[in-house]
Amino acid sequence: MENCLSVREVEFTDHAMRKFEILKRLGLSLSIKQVVRVVENPERVDVGWKGRFIASAKLNKKHVLRVVYEKVGDRKLVVTFYPARRERYEG
C-alpha cells in the first residue's frame, strides 16, 4: 500500500495528497477537512470500480465533490477525489 496520511478514521494515499496541489494549480483549492467531511457525511454514495465507494456532496451551485475511497478495516482510504457537474450526479 502507498504511504498515506491519516485524519481520524480517514486516510489519504500519496496520489490523493498530490491531487490537492493539482486542483489548486487548476484554480480549485480544497482542504483535507472538506474531503473528510464528504466521506463522513455524504449526500450520496455509489459503488464504483473494484468495489470502491464514491461519496458525493455539494461543492457549490454547479459542482459536487466526488471522493473515491476504500474501506480498510475500520478506516476509509481516500484514493482520489474530483469536482464534477451536479447535473450529472443529482436528480
N, C-alpha and C positions, 0 to 999 in steps of 0.2 A: 504494500500500500504506500502511496505517496506520503511525504511528510504532510502534516496538517496542523491547523490552528484550531483550538477548542474554545468555544464560548458557551458556557453552561453545558447543555447536552447536545449542542450543535457544533460540529467540526467542519473545517474548510480544507479541501485539498489545495495543493500548491496551485493547480490550474484555477480554482475558484478565487484564490487570493490575487492571482495575476489579472483576473477579469475586472477587478476594481479599477486598476490602472488603465486597462484597455478602454473601458467605458468612459473613464474620466477624460482620456485623450479625445474621445468622440463627443465630449460635451455633456456627459451624464455622470454626475458624482453621486455615488451611493455609499452608505455606511454599512459596516458589519451589522449594526443594530437593525437597520432596515431589512436586510436579508434574513436575519434571525427571526424578526417579527413575522415575516411571511411564512417561514417554516413552522413557527409555533402557533400562528393564528391565521391560517389560510382561508380565503373565501371559497376556494375550490381546490381539490386535489385530484389529479389524474394519474393513471399508471402509464408509464412510458416504456421505452426500450429497455430490455434486460430487467423488467420489473421495477425499475426506478420510479420514484414518486416525483410528481411535478406539482408543487404548491404554487398557487396564484393569488395575488391580491392587487387591488388598485394601486397604481403608482401616481397617476394624475388623471386629468379628464379624458385623455386619449389612450393611455397605456396602462397595462398591468405589468407587474414584475413576476416573472416565472422563475422558480427556483427548483432545480433538479437535484434530488438527494436520494441517498440510500439509507436504509435502516441497518445499523451495525450494533447489534445488542440493544442496549437502551439509549443509544446515541443516534443522531442523524448526521450523516456525512454529506455536506454540500459539494456536489460535483461541479456544477456551473449554475449560472443564472443569467437572465437576459430580459430586456424590456420587450414587450410585444403589444400590438394594437389590441385594445379592449374588444373591439367589434369581432375579432377572430375567436375570442375565448369566452365571451359573455353572451347571454341570451340563449 
